[in-house]
Amino acid sequence: MTENKKSSFWNSITVKLVIIGLLTLILLIPGSMLKNLIEERQNRRDEVITEINSKWGDSQTLTGPIISVPYKKYHKEDDKMITTLHHAHFLPEKLNIDGKLTPETRYRGIYKVVVYNTLLHFKGSFKKPDFESWNINEKNIIWKDAVLCLEIPDMRGINKSIKIELNDKKYNVNPGIPVKDLIHTGVHTPIEISEDTSWNYDFTLNLNGSESLNFTPVGKITKVNLKSDWTNPSFDGSFLPDDRNVDENGFTAEWKVLHLNRNYPQKWLDREYDPDESEFGTKLLIPVDHYQKSYRSVKYAIMFIALTFITFFFSEILNKKKIHPIQYLLTGLSLCIFYTLLISLSEHIGFNYSYLISSVAIIGLIASYYHSVVKKRKATLIITILLIVLYVFLFTIIQLQEYSLLMGSIGLFIVMAAIMYLSRNIDWYAPMVNKEKEAT
C-alpha cells in the first residue's frame, strides 16, 4: 500500500509540473552564461574595431572654419591694474562643403571593420570681424594675432597638407589650436585682417576616418553635399538631409541648415556658446550585427524551453507515454546548444544561414531523440512541426525589430489559448500512468 502511494505521488500531474518548472528555472543558468558569451565576443569585436580605427582614423566631426580675434580687458585688483586676454569668435556667412566618401572594409581575423577616406572641398565667405556691438575699444583688439581654426578630432586622419585660400592669399596651416574656447584639436593659421568687408575662403581636406563623418553648421547658411558608394548609411545628428537618395550604387545626401535652426549666433565672446551640440552627418553601418540579433534571440530562450517542455508534457498525457525528468533536462540543454551554434557560426557565415543550420540541427536532434522515447511517428511529426513553428516565429520576431513586442504578445496569446483548449478536459488530479497497465 505504501509503495502504491509513493508511486501515485511521483506519477501525479502536479508533481510532474513542479519538476518541469524547476528544470526550466535551472536552465536559466546556461541562458545567462550565453548572454555573457555574446557580450564577451562583442567586446572582443569592439577591441579590434578600436585598434584598427586608432591606426587609420577615428570618427570625425568637422567644425569650422572659425576666426578668433584676441582682445584685452582691464580691471583693478588690490589697487593694481590687471590685464586679461579674451577672444571673440566669428563664424562664416556661408559654408559650402562638397565631398565624396570612399569606404573601405578591413578585416582582422573573423572581424570586419568599415573605415573611409573622404575628399572635402570647403568654400564660403566671412564678414569682416566687427566689435562695435560689444563696446570694445579698438586699441584693445589685437588684430595681428587673429587666427583661423578648423576642428579635426583625429589628426592622424589627415593625408595631405592643407592650404587655405583667403581673399586670394594662401596660408599654410599649423597643427594645434591656440584658442581652446571652442575647439580642442585641429589646425590653425594666423591671418591678416584687411579692410575688405567680405573675405572668401577656399580649401580642400583629404581625411581618413571610421564609422561616421559629421559636420557642425557654423555658417549663417550651411550647405553640405555628400556622396558615397556605401549602400547602408545612417543619417543622424541634429539635422536630417533635405534631400537624399540611397540605392544599390550608394547614396547621395544634401543638407541645408540656417543660423536660425541652431541655438547660437554668428559671433560671441569666449565660451559663451557651444556649437558642437548641433552636429549632423552620416554613419556607415555594417548591414548585419549578428551579435545584436543573437543576444535578442537568447532573451527568448526561457520561452522556448518552457513551450518545448509544455509540448512534451501534453504529449505525455495524450500519448500516455511517460518522459523522465532527465529526458526533459537533456532536451532543454539541446535547446541551449542551439544558441552556441548560432553565435559561433554567425561569426563566419552570417546570421541568417547560421540560424537555418542551427535550427535544423537542433530540431533534428530533438525529434530523433523524442522518437526514440515515445516510438510513435505521428507524435514525433507533431513535435517536429511545433518546433519548426517556434523557430520560424523566433526568427520573425528578431527580424521585425519595431514590431517584436507586438508579434511576441500575439504569439504568446495564441500559445496560451491553445494550451487552455487542449487542457480543458484533463483530470489534473489523476496520476500520470497508463490505465491499461494499471488494470493488468
Phi, psi and omega in degrees: 000318179295318179298322179295323179293317178298317180297319180295323180294310185289341180261005181287152181295320182299313180297319180297320178296321178297316180297317179298319178298318178296319178297322178297317178294322178299323182285356171293335181296306176296332176297318177294323178295325178295320177297319178296323179297316180296316180297322178295315180293323179293320178296322177296319177300317180295324177297318178296317179299315180298320180295314180293317180298323182294335180267334182264312183150132181280184175302140184244132172235112187264128179233124178128182008282153179228137176262129177240129181238125180280154175210161183257147172231147183237142172207154182271142177212115184055047178063017176244144178273117182257132178254128177238148182259131179231173181225142171253137184244135183235128181263157182288151175289319179231138175224107178247127180234122174244127185213156173238129182251120182250107182278154174224142178256122179251146182240140171225100186066237181268000186261145182241132182231138179258123173238174181209160166240139180227140176247113187242133178250115179263134178209141180173203184208154173243152163274155176299133179306132185235120181259000189300321184293344180260358180056042177264127182298135183302324183289345178271354180272130183259080185297327185292343180258015178294142180227153172249127187240149175223124180277127173228105187302316181245101184292341179295342182280351181288125183262327184226158178298149183250126175239120182260126177263121181233111184051052176067009175246131185263139180236135171273132183275157177243150178287151178094159180239115181287337181248113187266011183297316187247321189238139183251326179228143179154208182231161179210165172211136172294143181230157177265129179273111181263179180274358180298141180278340180224135181239123178264138179237155182201127175198163180239141181236120176255114194222139171262149176198187180210150174068306184213154175228122184232159180227153175250127186280074183277350178283152172299325167232117181249125177235129179232125174243122184229137176224153182198161174264012175280131189263359181230065178276157172232114181271121183217188184101196184285340183223136174268158181298142173288330180216132180209154178213126180233124177216192183292347180265353180130210181218155168230143181214144180226125176249145171223118184235129177266159179294338177287345181276353184239174188252040175205152185275191181274348177204150176197174183253137174053233186254036185294329182226161178234105184286346184296340183290350184251015185294154178211166179165211184220150173249147175262103184273138167281126191307320185236120172258093187293334179293319179297317180292321178296320180295320178294322180293324180295330178300335180265009183299316182296324177294320179297313181297315182297315181293322177294318178296319178298320178298316178297320182296314178293330175296322176302314185291314185286324182264355180052045178231112185288140176243126184288148177306326177298323179291326172298315182298316179298321178295317178297319178294326176297320178296326177289325179297331176308318184288324177294322175297316182299314182294312185291319181290323183294338177290345184245321188238008180092161188289315187297311178294323179296319179297317180298311182295315182294317181292319178298318180296314183287319177299316178297319180296311183292319181296316179294322178293318179297319180296324179292338180274310186268335179057040177228119185295318182297315179296320178296320178297319180295316178299317180299315180297318179297319178295319177299316179299318180298314183289325175294320179297316179297318180298321179296317179298318181296320182289322182268076187299315183292332183250016184296320180295317180297312180297319179296319180295317179295318180298316180294324177297316179297317179298315180296320178297319179294318179297316180295323180292315183291333185263008188293333183251011182279136175272099186290347179269353182282147175289151181271070179227155177285117186294331178293320178292326179296320182295326178282000000 
